[in-house]
Amino acid sequence: MKKKLRIASLVMLLIAVVFVIFAIFTMDVPIDLPIPLSTLRIIYKVYPIVMVCLFIASFFVKGDKSSQEKS
């Protein structure tokens, strides 16, 4: 269970990094979004921080009861 959770969180972290890099490099592409550019920049900064926190949190998750009973 823990191993699957860590793999999933690592994949999510890698996707977040790729997304933010792509978003930063394509910020000059003219698209019509109803969100101000300053708000987008905040989202681009907060999103990877949240993903890193979730990745770190995956190391502190306790195993479920069924896996503890097998030991």
C-alpha positions in Angstrom: 0.0 0.0 0.0 2.7 2.5 1.0 4.8 1.6 -2.1 1.8 2.3 -4.4 1.1 5.5 -2.7 4.7 6.7 -3.0 4.8 5.8 -6.7 1.5 7.6 -7.3 2.7 10.7 -5.4 6.0 10.7 -7.3 4.2 10.5 -10.7 2.0 13.4 -9.6 5.0 15.4 -8.5 6.7 14.8 -11.9 3.6 15.8 -13.8 3.4 18.9 -11.7 7.0 19.9 -12.5 6.4 19.3 -16.2 3.2 21.3 -16.1 4.7 24.3 -14.3 7.8 24.3 -16.7 5.5 24.1 -19.7 3.2 26.8 -18.3 6.1 29.2 -17.6 7.6 28.8 -21.0 4.2 29.3 -22.8 3.1 32.3 -20.7 3.6 34.6 -23.7 1.2 32.7 -25.9 -1.9 34.8 -26.4 -4.8 32.9 -24.9 -8.0 34.3 -23.7 -8.5 33.3 -20.0 -10.8 35.1 -17.6 -8.1 34.8 -14.9 -5.6 37.7 -14.5 -2.0 36.9 -15.2 -0.9 37.6 -11.7 -3.4 35.0 -10.4 -2.0 32.4 -12.8 1.5 33.1 -11.6 0.4 32.5 -8.0 -1.3 29.2 -9.1 1.9 28.2 -10.9 3.9 28.8 -7.7 1.5 27.2 -5.2 0.7 24.0 -7.3 4.2 22.5 -7.1 4.5 23.4 -3.4 1.3 21.5 -2.7 2.5 18.5 -4.8 5.8 18.4 -2.9 3.9 18.5 0.4 1.7 15.6 -0.8 4.8 13.7 -1.8 6.4 14.2 1.5 3.2 13.3 3.3 3.1 10.0 1.6 6.1 8.9 3.7 4.2 9.6 6.9 1.1 7.6 6.1 0.6 4.6 8.3 -0.2 1.2 6.8 -3.8 -0.1 6.9 -4.9 -2.6 9.5 -5.0 -5.6 7.2 -1.3 -5.2 6.3 -0.4 -4.9 10.0 -2.3 -8.0 10.9 -0.4 -10.0 8.4 3.0 -9.2 10.0 
